[in-house]
Amino acid sequence: MHPFRPDGGATLRFRTDFAGDPNANIFFYDAARAVIPFHLSLRAGEALAVVNQRDAAGWRRELPHPVTFDTCHDVCIEFGPAGATVWLDGARLGRFGRLPRPDPGGPRLMRRGFRALDRIAHVAFEGAVAADSIEITGPANAPPPGGALVLDDRLEIRARGFAPEGAVLEVPGLADPPALLPVTLPYRAPGGFARETGLRAVLPGRLWQGAGEAVPVRLMRGGAELARLELTRAGMAEHVARILETDDLRADPFAAMQVIEHVRFAGLGERLSEAARRALADIAAFYGLDAPLPAGDTAPLATPAADPDMQAVNAARDHFTAAMRADPDADPVAQLERVLARPDLSQEARRGVALALTEYFCANERFEALFERAAQAGLADFEPGGDDVWYNSAILPFLMMQGRLETVREVILELSAPQPGWIVTPAIAWAMRHAL
């Protein structure tokens, strides 16, 4: 989604790519993202271009235009005093005015005008739109300020005005910094020829594990800080709530998983509005996931059968994460020893801690050390447990280290079937690498 204002005249240009998706949808939202004053839908499979709008009463009557599509087309949408004009490969597809006009197919033989065009504040894209082809022009559409980090609506960090060479995004709590990827922005650079460029990085929800109220995100180069963004749980809750209440995450699986992951690891459930919580439950059900707000509003760490004392396991896990966050160079095995020595942990709870830390040790290629310590203490014996995909995926490295290859094969086959639940992907990846 990009800021977009039609004030004083504005133009949006982009190129379609129907090779992988038969539809391209462009949504022009108002500032609150509650109203869509203008919507263009290009439907290659139906040979139609459809224009519409959505107000407080819902979607209005579609205005279809027959079109024969190829794979790639140049599309231009111009906004001016009279309304919006859509061009396809240089040919005018239609002009859509602000005022009602005669229409034999409309109610009372009239077509509703696009009266809310002045309220447009954002534009979003879905489907067959080539991201690097998007260009926004107009006096009210200056590029966003450079030199700052911004959290977008897909929970990615964005930065304009920085080159990727030598840059590192430091996020406390993450063993490896998120990859910084160069992106082409939809604005012309000074001079009018080259396009503006920037950086983007995916921000994983696990950064909240063991963190306090705030997490500083810093863009660094050669030890010097280029930009900083302070993330807070309160601010993230507001950001996520707005996304849940206004965006259709069914059309964006990546954004949906990002939102669910941040809510889960940051424990944002109690901070969300009732409407946002309902939307979160709906989107989790849509993607076949377990409820993303389990009891206590924390990430599920183990099954009740494997860990009857979940509260103690959670506290031990958080203690380990906080210690490693405070000193990333510390020996995780020594910290594991200290955590397992906690007097509030029963033997079963210690088994739960070993399982809860499987993700960390697998992701950091230290699982053999975890297994050795767990085996010495009698904590390494696990059996597949029903349909709990979190538990079954977390035990895979233990089974692999015990040489139980047939059981590993059976569990992986079970996990390959679509089913709800959280899967410990680092554990699966570790097991697969060591099976080859």
C-alpha positions, -999 to +999 in steps of 0.1 A: +000+000+000+013+035-009+001+070+000-018+085-029-036+119-031-055+131-062-053+167-052-042+189-081-042+160-105-025+127-101-015+096-121-009+060-113+009+038-139+017+001-137+022-030-158+002-062-155+016-097-155-011-123-159+014-152-162+008-163-127-025-147-117-056-140-138-067-109-119-052-075-110-071-054-084-063-018-076-080-003-045-080+034-038-088+039-001-097+069+020-076+079+050-094+056+074-094+027+048-131+023+055-142+036+020-129+027-014-138+057-037-124+040-068-116+003-076-103-012-108-104-049-114-087-064-145-100-100-149-081-117-177-100-150-173-133-132-178-121-108-204-134-079-184-122-047-168-145-037-140-148-004-122-166+000-089-166+018-055-174+009-019-190+033+006-206+028+040-234+008+024-210-016+007-200-023-029-220-005-055-230-018-090-201-030-111-193-012-144-179-039-167-160-033-199-151-061-223-114-064-229-092-090-246-061-094-224-026-106-232+000-112-204+014-077-201-004-044-204+005-008-195-023+007-174-027+043-165-053+059-141-055+097-142-074+118-117-085+153-126-112+178-118-138+159-137-131+124-123-109+094-131-099+081-165-085+046-172-061+040-201-050+005-213-020+004-236-026+040-245-063+036-254-090+051-232-110+024-214-134+048-198-139+081-180-157+079-146-170+113-134-178+126-100-214+134-110-243+110-119-249+104-156-275+087-178-271+049-180-298+027-196-286-002-174-286+017-141-313+021-114-336+049-126-316+049-158-288+067-141-252+057-131-240+067-097-211+093-097-178+087-081-183+115-056-157+106-030-126+107-052-113+137-032-111+114-001-086+091-017-054+088+005-039+053-002-036+029-031-032-009-027-026-036-052-035-073-054-027-099-079-011-095-114+006-061-109+044-060-115+056-043-083+086-027-099+064-010-126+043+010-102+047+048-107+029+076-088+030+112-099+012+144-089+019+175-068+004+159-037+024+127-041+059+135-031+081+106-020+080+098+017+108+114+038+142+097+034+165+087+061+139+070+083+127+035+091+090+028+086+069-002+095+045-010+067+012-028+067+028-062+059+050-057+091+081-051+070+107-025+077+110+000+048+136+027+042+141+052+015+174+068+005+197+040+016+219+017-005+221-020+006+259-022+004+273-028+038+240-020+056+228-043+084+195-042+102+201-049+139+172-063+158+178-074+194+168-110+200+173-123+165+204-145+160+208-133+124+198-098+111+169-098+087+180-097+051+179-062+035+165-063+000+166-034-025+133-022-038+122+002-065+098+029-052+069+042-072+084+077-075+108+095-099+142+105-084+153+141-088+160+147-125+129+128-136+145+097-152+157+071-127+133+057-101+136+062-064+151+031-045+150+019-010+153-011+013+129-036+028+133-063+054+108-088+069+104-084+106+097-118+123+074-119+152+098-139+173+118-107+180+093-102+209+104-134+227+119-123+260+118-086+250+105-058+272+079-032+262+102-017+235+126-031+209+150-008+191+155-016+154+187+001+140+200+004+104+238+002+107+267+006+083+303+001+095+294+005+131+275+038+125+238+042+131+220+054+099+184+052+112+164+039+141+128+028+148+116+021+183+090-006+183+067-010+213+041-036+221+015-008+225+023+007+192+024-027+175-010-035+190-025-003+175-008-010+141-020-046+140-055-037+151-059-012+123-047-038+098-071-064+111-101-039+111-095-025+076-075-049+054-087-081+038-059-104+048-075-133+029-060-118-002-025-116+013-013-148+031+021-133+039+006-103+057-018-125+075+009-148+088+030-118+099+001-103+118-007-137+135+030-142+144+034-108+160+002-111+180+013-145+192+049-137+202+042-102+215+012-113+235-010-086+220-044-103+224-055-083+254-045-050+238-066-056+207-101-043+203-130-068+202-134-062+165-097-068+159-098-100+179-128-113+159-110-104+127-079-123+139-099-154+148-117-153+114-084-150+095-068-178+115-098-200+107-096-190+070-060-203+068-067-234+089-047-223+119-054-230+155-067-200+175-038-175+176-047-163+211-041-194+233-047-193+271-024-168+287-020-150+253+014-167+247+028-190+221+020-227+227+052-243+239+043-279+243+014-302+246-002-308+281+009-344+279+045-334+274+044-305+299+019-304+327+035-273+343+032-249+314+036-218+335+070-229+348+081-239+313+071-205+299+090-187+327+121-208+321+119-203+283+115-165+288+145-165+313+167-182+287+156-159+259+161-127+280+196-139+290+206-146+254+191-113+242+211-094+269+244-112+258+241-127+223+277-140+226+270-160+257+272-198+256+237-211+251+246-244+267+258-228+299+225-208+300+206-240+294+223-255+324+212-226+346+176-227+333+173-265+339+186-260+374+157-238+384+141-252+415+105-246+403+109-271+375+098-307+379+114-334+358+084-333+334+087-295+332+124-298+324+115-321+295+091-293+284+119-267+286+142-289+264+114-292+239+105-255+240+142-245+233+144-269+203+136-241+179+165-219+192+191-246+192+181-259+158+181-224+142+216-218+156+229-253+147+236-263+183+209-289+187+235-317+193+245-299+225+209-296+236+203-332+229+235-343+248+225-323+279+189-336+277+199-372+273+223-370+303+194-357+324+168-382+311+149-355+292+153-367+256+127-394+252+096-384+232+069-402+213+047-388+186+015-373+201-018-374+183-025-345+160-004-318+178+018-306+149+038-283+171+048-311+194+053-336+166+076-313+147+096-302+178+105-338+187+119-347+152+155-338+160+153-359+192+141-389+172+168-383+146+196-382+172+182-415+186+184-431+151+147-436+149+145-430+112+113-449+105+095-429+132+109-397+117+096-407+083+062-415+096+060-381+115+071-362+085+045-379+063+018-369+089+031-333+090+030-330+052-008-332+052-026-299+054-037-294+090-041-266+116-015-258+141+020-242+145+049-261+130+085-257+143+101-253+109+137-250+122+133-284+138+120-299+106+148-283+086+174-296+110+161-331+109+159-330+071+195-317+067+208-344+090+188-371+073+205-365+039 
